Amino acid sequence: MATTNSGSVREGIASILDTDLYKLTMQCAVLKHFPDEQVSYNFTNRTTHMQFNRAAFTWLQNQVKLLGDLRATTDEIEWLGATCPYLGADYLAYLKQYRFKVAEQVDLSFNPVHGSSEGDGQLGDISIRVQGLWVETILYEIPLLSLCSEAYFKFVDKDWNHNGQVEKAEHKGVQLLESGCSFSEFGSRRRRDCHTHDLVMQGLLQAKKRGEKEGWPGKFTGTSNVHFAKKYGVLPIGTVAHEWTMGIAALSGKYDHANEEALRRWTMTFGRGVLSIALTDTFGTPSFLKAFVKPAPTAGEDASSEQSTEDWTTDSYAKIFTGVRQDSGNPLDFIQMMKTFYDGRGIKDSKTIVFSDSLTVDRCIEYKQATEAAGLTPSFGVGTYFTNDFWHLSVNDKSVPMNIVIKLAEVNGKSTVKLSDDRGKNMGPSKLVDEVKHNLGYTDKSWVEGDEAHRWDAAAPWARDMNYLAAFAAYTPAVRHELRPAGTREQMEEAADGRCRVVYYCTSAGEHTSAVHHWKDPPARREGNGEEDAPRAVVDANVRILLDEDQGGFHEVFLSSSSRGCWERIEQYAGSTPTVVLLESQQLQSGKGADEDPAIAFLRSLATDVQGARYQHHVIPFVILPAASKTADIPPTSETATDYLNAGAVETLRSPLKPEDLSRLVGHVKEEIRPRADLIGVTMARNLADSIRDTSHPGKPSHRPDKTISPARLRYINSAVQEWGFPAHEMSMDELTCAALFMIEHVLKAPELTEYTISRSDIMGLLLATRRQYKHEREVHYHNWRHAVDVTQSIYIFLMNIGVCPPVESSTRRATERTSLGQVLTPLDGLILLISAIGHDVGHPGVNNAFLVACSHPLAQLYNDKSVLENYHCAAYTQLLRRHWPSLTKIANFRSSMISNILATDMQRHFEYMATLGELKKKHADGKQSLDQWTDKDREHARELMMALLMKAADISNVARPFAVSSEWAKVLISEFARQGELEQELGIPTCLFGGPPNKDDVLSAAQSQRGFMNLFGFPLFQGISEIIPSVACSVETLQANQATWEQKIQEEKERRGSEGKDAPLTFSSVGRNEINKAETMHHRSEPAVMPLPSAPSSPSKRDHNPIAASRRSSKDVALEHMHSFPSSRRGSKDESLTTILVRSHATSNATQPSSAATSADTKVAGEGESRRPPAVPSSLTAGGLRESRSRSRLRGLKFWRKKSGLGGERGSESS
């Protein structure tokens, strides 16, 4: 730690009163009611990757011993008596003679990590256990926690100083006071150190003074720390903690009466209306509220709580208590719960809600507004945000606070339980927890922002709050150098993606192996003497792969040869994050049967725990089969794998781990931890802002697919990219990455591009960084890295056919003569197209624009509901290029050209492009002017249009691939739309897929949808392009062959259904060429005249977006506005791209006569045996009804995203 400007810094605990008031009030109550009870407390470090070193532990030992020297002075006792008269003379007399009995009561030990170097820098975990009389040990919690935090930041994370802490605290206080917030300082437990706490108090008091002078509506009410309250003449603030109710419940074993008993004894101790803020979530707020309505005793009354009954003639606890404290779960839900509760009980008095969980300025302001809107009074206890807010001095990231707790574990040998409003905070033996849950009818709840292991790290909202940082910089320029953007392992990575941990049970690593490897610190490679073949070397290699951001991408791996150590770590990890468990099989090595393999026994026990819902987060077990060794050359058998699968394994993998193993493992994990509908893409806008601020230079990639894939396979990939039938679905993600590498390197061979050439390593770095931003194909079935490379390969084929690319060596491809329009494009344009294709869908969340608009997603607000995803792809990909290929971004018009290309994939503008293509064809066919006679404006217009059209064609090129390839793409696209349907149902919003989500098993619907899409979009686009550039006609030929194949499948399926007595559903089979022509005609009549495309804008926000046809995958809000009635769908997706056009034509041209569709209204639903009439179009799908429905959806959506996203000034309300 750097020294402060003021010189030496006070260490340790300042006074026996250097604790929180609630510890003194609870000690007072325990002295009265439970003076002889024995208890124990345990320490937990929820930030497991933040380990102590030997020097920190030694310092901590000495400081803990010094606690025994602390005494309450006469001055302190007199001040307490005058300030806190409710404590009483008996308690103050006890406190005056109180001493910490450290030697008897505290067990402190250091557990070094195996393999860590010895000495002061040796890393390890700290264990703390406190035992003794409850009344004597209750005061240890706060000083021990603050000492642990100080030790870590004094000896481990030392890259910080105290500069600016007064100013920073003052600025936060000013913001709260100006906003009308009433708040206290609650930062004792996890403060950086005592000196920081002192500086923060100085800053808050300066803000208080300014607020009083300026007349600001807010109020700084005091501090929970009794020592600093006395020192600075402010009120000590606090009431009670979970420990009080937990202890009473453990003593009686009657958890259904514990809340009422705790309230009764508290009221008996201090009287009515004193210290009357109730903590609701010890066993879940719903359980607490059942006790809160019971009649309260008068002071000194000693009636048994079990005899209490609800009596409306007597004041209830809810009536006499000033309010409640919210300490877990979703605060906005809590506000509504308490409003409903108080209103239902007829309590009209103004009641207070004290918020104390992970607060920031923005959260306080948001909760204040919501609480006051509910007719309640808000107050805030702000802790770690005040006393542990630091940035590293030398690197571009936050100095993250520790998340450490000391909790009551046992009372008289009986275990304690805590069930909060966020399951991540639950604690206790799993069997007892399950029993209490059952008895209380407790339901697990989770809150996305309640991640206990990472609530204050770089992914946390307050660590990313650049509005606050910018304002603070302007407010206090003297400390501007300290403001740094939050750094993450990849700036635009979803927060949840990097939070999965691994427990690796591996006996082959050697006895007494135990190590925690973080993604920043993987195990070192073992060099020489053939050690790479040794078992430990193989295990270390597996761990490196698991931690590599381009392979496994896991956050942390715990490696151990001890089953007990693994059990303990699973218990620890699964309380806060999803956890993968890798169990190394010994069956092949030893020749043992399945029943003798320890991995089987471990797996069966784990499976029982998982099925019994023991863990708060997903636990996903895999078995690793070791490679056959020289001493045990036993090949794996299907029976071997079946044994493990039957025992509960998700899958078996082979060691050493290969890319295909990693892909399956990660795929299973992504599928298991797929976010809820209200969390889809929750951090996209915020992470984009982070990436824009990121100025760091990317390092060289550690994973190099071009070096790990065999030469023979690389030759095959290089050959495959030359063919139109590119088999993307047959390649791994690494192989697809190499395909993209080969295409870029080939285009760069053009002499004109020499100045933009970068090394293969740098190209690979860009490709891998881009790949990371695409979702895994188990999360997003279609719009993933596979689709990106497939579109890129289509562009590549187009460029080679046009003659923009250099000729391929040893290729049988014949040279093509470039047409006049083909000559418009240069090799640089070809490179821009190729680069645009690679990132054209980067970060796609797997839902369409209409979905994002309907639920008021932050991205929809950011881009004003216009081409939401396309605009995001442009912005996000620009940041990747800026960091990984800066020379490209400096090319004149590069960014505007790339934006134009990517926005062209928005099918909302499809007919606009087609109309302009028609004009270009006409001008080209006239032949009145050669290309040399065109004006610069005409050439630029033609260039931009050609690039946009090629990008559009490539984006939908899967319908024009050979049928075996094309049909695979149809399957995965239908799966993605089906998944969106599930999300819509989960959110309770109207479907954004016309007609509803697809039936993945309906072959006829899929075939008819494919044919309809080809007729309306595929053929006109590909034929139009081939007429001006004949060399790309290969796609038209394949499209025609696919159409014939789909026609055949349609007829076969109809015949099959007919033979079974089933009718086909009315879908695209009823759409003929005449209907399509009429639809296009009516569409153009109903829209403003199409103007030629302007030059590429410098900003996507300046582009005009005419409401033409809705996108096959985006911008569907326009299409939804025109839904009336047409029971058909595009590609089985129920997408409105085709149907919108047809519906409008149908509704306009046939307004006075029955439609052809109506004459066959009696149909049979596919797969059902009974005939039924299609339902009437619901009012929600009429133009006016849909607008009303969408308005309701947006209100619901605003609730979701304001709760989840944590953006901008008001969390969750980011706008453009």
GUBA-586203 format. One record per residue (C-alpha): x, y, z. Coordinates in steps of 0.1 Angstrom, whole numbers, plus 5000, padded with zeros to 4 digits. Example, Ala and Ser with C-alpha at 12.3 -4.5 7.8 and 13.67 -1.06 7.14 Angstrom:
512349555078 513749895071 
# end
This chain:
500050005000 501450344991 501650595019 499150875021 499951235019 499451265056 502251025064 501750725088 498450555089 496750405120 496650025119 494049785133 491149865156 490850205171 488750135202 486449875217 483650095203 485150055168 482249825160 478649865148 475949965171 473849655164 476549445180 476149645213 472349635212 472349255205 474949205233 472549395256 469649165246 471748855249 472948965284 469248995295 467848675279 470748425271 473748505294 474848135296 474448005261 477547875243 478047955206 480547935178 481148155147 482748065114 484548295089 483848265052 485648435023 483048434995 485648584971 487648264970 490048374943 491248654967 493648464989 495848585017 499548555019 501748455048 502748815056 499048915058 498348625082 501248705105 500049075107 496548955113 497648725142 499349015159 496349245155 493948985168 496048945199 495949325205 492149305208 492749165243 494149505253 491049705244 488949855272 485950085272 487050405288 485050605313 484550875288 483150625262 480750465288 479450815298 478950905261 477050585255 474850645285 473950985273 473550905236 472050555238 470050555271 468050245259 471150035266 470550065304 472850095334 473249715338 474549665303 476949965305 478349835337 478949495320 480549665290 482849875312 484449555326 484249355293 487449205278 488149005247 489548665257 491448605225 493548315236 490548115248 487948215222 489648265188 491147985167 493048145138 495047935112 496647965078 496147695052 498747735024 497947644988 499847334977 502747434954 502847794965 506347924973 507147945010 507948275028 505948595032 504448564997 503048215002 499348214994 496648035013 493248055029 492548175064 490347985089 488748165118 486548005144 485248185175 483847985205 482548075239 479648235257 477348425233 477448735254 481248735254 481948645217 479248855200 481549155196 484248975176 482548995142 483249355132 486849385144 487849055129 486249125095 487749475093 491249335103 491049065076 490249325049 493049545061 495449255061 494649165025 495049515012 498149585032 500049275020 498349124989 496649394969 498949684976 498549884943 496450174958 496650474981 494350685002 494450994979 491051134970 489050934995 487751245013 486751404980 485151094967 483051044998 482051404998 480951384962 478851074969 477351244999 476551544978 474751334952 472651164978 471751484996 470851674965 468651374955 466751394988 468051065002 468251005040 471350785045 473850655071 477350515068 477450135073 480950045062 482749905092 482849535083 484549545049 486349875050 489749905034 491250005068 490550225098 492150525082 489950495051 486950485074 488050805090 488650985057 485150875045 483551025076 485351355070 484051365034 480451285044 480451545071 481751805045 478851705023 476451735052 477752085059 477252185023 473752035022 472752235053 474052555037 472452495004 469152365018 469352025000 466451795009 468551485019 469951405053 473051235066 471751065097 474850915112 477050605112 476750245124 480350275138 480050375174 483650495177 483350735147 479850845159 481450965191 484551115174 482551325150 479451395171 476851215150 474250955160 475150595161 472750405138 471650035140 469249795155 469449415151 471149155128 470148805116 472248655144 469548735170 466748545153 469048265141 470248195177 466748195191 465547955164 468447715170 467847715208 464147635205 464247435172 460847595165 461547785133 457947865127 457848065160 461348205159 460548535142 457748615167 459948505197 462748735185 460449025181 458848965215 462148945234 463549245216 460449455225 460749335261 464349445262 464049795248 460349885249 457949985222 459150225195 462750195205 465250035180 462249945160 463449875126 462749505120 465049275099 462749065078 464748805059 466348565084 463948295072 462448475042 460248785044 456948595038 457648385069 458548695089 455348885080 453248605095 454848695129 454849065122 451049075125 450948915160 450149135190 453149295206 453749295244 454049595265 457449675281 458249405306 455349175295 456448815295 453748625278 454648315258 454848375221 453248035215 450048155232 449848475211 447148495186 446248765161 444249025179 443049325160 442149515192 445849505202 448749675185 450649435163 454449445159 453849585124 451949875140 454549955168 457649905147 458850215128 459650005097 461649725083 465149665068 465649515034 468949325032 468549065004 466648994973 465149234948 464449574965 461749674941 459849354948 460349404985 458849754983 455649624966 455449334991 455549575021 453049815005 450649535000 451249415035 450749745053 447749835031 446149495038 446449545075 444949885074 448150045087 448150405076 451050545096 454150635076 456450335077 460150325068 462150085047 465850085054 467849955024 471349805032 472249565005 475049654980 473950014976 475250284953 474150634946 472150534916 470450244935 469550474964 467950724941 466050444923 464850284954 463850624969 461650704940 460050354941 459550364979 457950704979 455750614950 454450324972 453650575001 456550455023 459650635036 463050525024 466350535043 469750395033 472650235051 475550255026 478550045034 481349905012 480550164985 481750425009 484650255027 486250035001 486050214967 489550214952 491150174918 494550024911 497350274904 499350094878 496749884859 493449954843 491049794867 489349814901 490849714934 487949484943 486749464979 486649124996 483348975004 483848815038 481448725066 481548585101 478248405109 476848235139 477247865133 476047685165 474247765197 474647505225 475847265198 472847315176 473447425140 471947755128 470147825096 469548145076 467148155046 467248505030 465348655002 468248564979 469248204979 472848304974 472848425010 471348115026 473547925050 473447615072 473847235069 472047135038 469846875055 468647115081 468247385055 465947155035 463947065066 463447425076 462447515041 459847245041 458447345075 458247705066 456947665030 460047865020 460547914982 464047974968 464448314952 467448464934 468348814924 470748864895 472549154913 472948954945 475948744933 477748704966 481148614951 481248904927 479049184940 481849434941 484149324912 484549484878 481249334866 479249494894 477149794885 478850034909 482249944895 481050034860 479250354869 481050594847 478450864851 479550884887 483250864878 482951144852 481051364876 483551304903 486451384880 484851714872 484051784908 487651714921 490351734893 493051674919 492251304920 491251264883 494251034877 492650774900 489550724878 489850414857 487350214838 486649864851 488749594835 487449244828 488948944811 487049054780 485349384781 482249284763 481848944779 478548874797 479148894834 477648554840 479748384815 483048424834 481648324868 481547944864 484047754885 485447404883 486247154910 488646894895 488946574916 492146414903 494046144921 496646114893 498046454902 499746304932 499046284969 498346594988 497546794957 495447104964 495547424944 493347704932 494047834897 492548154886 492248244849 494948514854 497248264869 497047924852 499547644861 502947684845 504147454818 506547174828 509547164805 512146894798 512746534808 509646414791 507446554819 504746644794 503846274794 503646264832 500146254848 500546584866 501646754834 498546624817 496346754845 498047094844 497547104807 493847034812 493547304838 495247554814 492747464787 489847504811 491047854821 491947974786 489448234775 489348094740 488847734750 487147654783 486748014795 486147914831 486848164859 488647944885 489647574889 490147404922 492447094917 492646834945 493446474951 491346484983 487746394980 487046575013 488646884999 486546864968 483346824988 484147135009 484947334978 481747224960 479847344990 481647674989 481447734952 477847624946 476647874972 477448154949 478148034913 477447754889 480047484894 481447214871 482746904888 485346694869 485946354883 488946154871 488045794866 490445524880 488745234863 490945214833 494145274851 493645014878 491444764860 488844804888 485244744882 482745034882 481644964918 485244984930 486045314914 486045604939 484745834912 481545624909 480845654947 481646034946 479346074916 476445884931 476646094963 476946414943 473946314921 471846254952 472746604965 471946764931 468646594928 467846684964 468447054955 471147084981 473047354963 472047704955 473447704920 473947454893 476347174899 477246994867 479246664870 481446514843 483846214843 487246234827 488545904814 492345904815 494345834784 495445474781 498945444796 501845214789 501045014820 497344994815 496545004778 492844944783 490645104757 487445264769 484145074763 480545184759 479844994792 482445214810 480745534798 477345394807 478345324842 479245684848 476145824830 473945594851 475645724882 474746084873 477446214850 476346454823 478946314800 482246144799 485346314784 488846194775 492046324790 494046504778 491146734769 490746804732 488847084715 485846854709 485746754746 485847124756 483147204731 480846944746 481647034781 481147404776 477947334756 476447144784 477347414809 475947694787 472647494783 472447434821 473047794831 471147964803 469748284817 466148354824 464148554798 464448874818 468248844818 468748784781 471449034770 471149224802 474749354802 475149414764 474749794765 476749834797 479549614783 479549804751 480150124770 483049954788 484649844755 484450194741 486450324771 488950044769 492250164756 494449864766 496449684739 495449314735 498149054741 499048774718 496548484719 497748184739 495447954719 496447904683 494147674663 496347714632 499047544652 497047274670 495047144641 496846874620 498346974587 496146734568 493046894583 494247244576 494747144540 491147024539 489847344554 491747554529 490247344501 486747364515 486647744516 487047744479 483747564473 480247694473 479147384492 481147494523 480247234550 480247474580 478347224602 481046964598 483747184613 484647264649 484847624661 488647614659 488447484623 485947754614 488448004629 491147874607 488847894577 488348264584 492048304588 492748154554 490248374537 491548694552 495148604544 494248524508 492448854503 495449034518 497748894491 496449174468 499349414462 497049714469 496549584505 500149554516 500049854539 497149704559 498649364563 499249244599 500848924613 499048594614 499148614652 497348944652 494748824627 494148524649 493848744679 491048944662 489248634651 489348474686 488248794703 485348824678 484548454683 484348514721 481648774715 479448534697 477348314719 477947944722 475747744697 474047574727 472847924738 472148074704 471447804678 471748004646 473348354650 476648224663 480248194652 479347924627 476948144609 479448434609 482048224592 479548084568 478448434557 482148534554 482748234531 479848334509 481348674506 484748514498 483248304470 481448614456 484748804456 486648524439 483848494412 483948864406 487648864404 488349094433 490548844451 493948724438 493848394420 494148084442 497347884437 496847544422 493147604418 491047464390 488747764392 488647934358 489448304356 486348524351 486048834331 485049124352 481949314342 481849684343 479949684376 482249414389 485149654383 483549914407 484849704436 488449714446 490549474467 490149714496 486349684492 486749314492 488649324525 486049554540 483349314530 485149014544 485849194577 482249314579 480948964574 482948824602 481449064628 478049134613 476148954641 478648984669 477048954703 473648834689 471448734719 469348484699 466248694699 464948934673 464549314674 460749294681 461449094712 463949354725 461449634717 458549454732 460249414766 461949764766 465349604766 468249854773 469449804737 466149904723 466150214744 469750284734 468950274697 465350404698 463850084686 465450114652 467549834637 468549754673 470749454668 472349574636 473349904653 474649714683 476749474660 478249774643 479249944676 480549644693 482549514663 484049854658 485649844692 487149504685 488649624653 489949944670 491949734694 493049444672 493449594637 493849974642 495250034607 491949934592 489950184613 492150464600 491150404564 488950674550 485250564549 486150224564 483850264593 480950414573 481350134547 481249864574 478250024590 476450034556 477249664550 476049544584 472849764584 472149604550 471449274567 468349444583 465649294561 463349574570 465049764541 464949464517 462549614491 464249944493 467449774482 465649574456 464049884440 467550044438 468949724424 466249744396 467350104388 470949994386 470149694364 468249924340 471150174339 473549894333 471349734306 471050064287 474750064281 474650434271 477650514293 480750304300 482050284335 484750544327 481950794319 480250754352 480451044376 482250984409 478951014426 477450734404 480450514409 480350554447 476650494447 477150174427 480050064449 478050104481 475049934466 477049644453 478749584487 475349604505 473749364480 476549114483 476349134521 472549084520 472948784497 475648634519 473548674550 470748464535 472948244514 472147934534 469047884513 471247874482 473747624495 473547264483 470547104499 472446894524 473947204538 470947424534 468547194553 470947184583 470747564585 466947544583 466947314614 469047534636 467147854626 463847694636 465447584669 466447944676 462948074669 461447804691 463747914719 462548274715 458948144718 459847994751 461248324763 458248514753 456048274772 458248314802 458048684801 454348684794 454548914764 452748874731 454748674706 457148864684 457148574659 454048584636 451648304644 453648194674 456847994677 457447704653 456847344658 460347194653 458846854643 456546994616 458446894584 455747024561 455647364577 459347394575 459447294538 456647534528 458347814547 461647754530 459847764496 458048074505 461148254516 463048154485 460248274462 459848614479 463348704489 465948444477 465248424439 464648804433 467848894451 470248634437 468748654402 469049034403 472649024413 473448764387 472048984360 474549254366 477349014377 476848684359 479748524376 477748474408 475048284390 476147954407 473948044437 470848074415 471347724401 471647584435 468547774447 466547624418 467647274428 466747334464 463347464454 462647144435 463746934465 461547124489 458647094465 459246714464 459346704502 456146904504 454346664481 455646364499 454646494533 451146584520 450646244506 451846084539 449446294559 446646234534 447145864537 446845904575 443646114572 445346434582 445146774564 448146994560 448147324578 447547624556 451047774552 453247884523 451847604501 449047854492 451448124481 452048124444 453948364421 450848564413 450148634449 453748734455 453648974425 450449124439 451949154473 454949334460 452849574439 450549654468 453449704491 455149954468 451850144464 451450174501 454950314508 456650634498 458650634467 462050464471 464950704468 468450594457 470550504486 472650794499 476350764505 477350574536 476750784567 479350854593 476950734619 474250464619 471850694637 471650914606 470350634584 466750644573 464750334582 461550304561 458950074575 458949824547 459149454552 460049314585 463249124589 463548744588 465548794619 465249154630 463349484629 460049294633 458249574651 457249724618 455849394606 453849344638 452049674633 450449534601 449449184613 445849104605 445248744594 447448504575 448148154588 451548114573 455248144583 458648184569 460947884573 458747734600 459648014623 456348194622 458348494612 456548774596 459048864568 456948714541 453548724557 453549094564 453749164527 451048914519 448749024547 448849384536 448049284500 445349054512 443749314534 443849584508 442949414476 440249184490 438549424514 435249374496 435349004490 436248684509 439848594506 440948264491 442348174524 438948234540 437247994517 439247714532 438947824567 438047474580 441447314584 443047044605 445947134626 449046924618 449346634641 445846654654 442946434643 440046674646 439046954623 438647304636 438147654623 441147884626 440648114655 439548474650 442448724650 442648844687 442249214693 445949224704 446949154668 445049434652 446949754646 445349934675 445149634697 448849554692 449949904700 448049884733 449449534740 452949644732 452549944755 451749704783 454649484773 457049774774 455849864809 456549504820 459849514802 460849834819 460349654852 462549374842 465449584828 465349854854 465849574880 468549394861 470749614839 472249874863 472850124835 473550494834 472250744858 469150554868 469850184867 468150004839 467050324821 469750374795 468650564765 470350704735 
# end
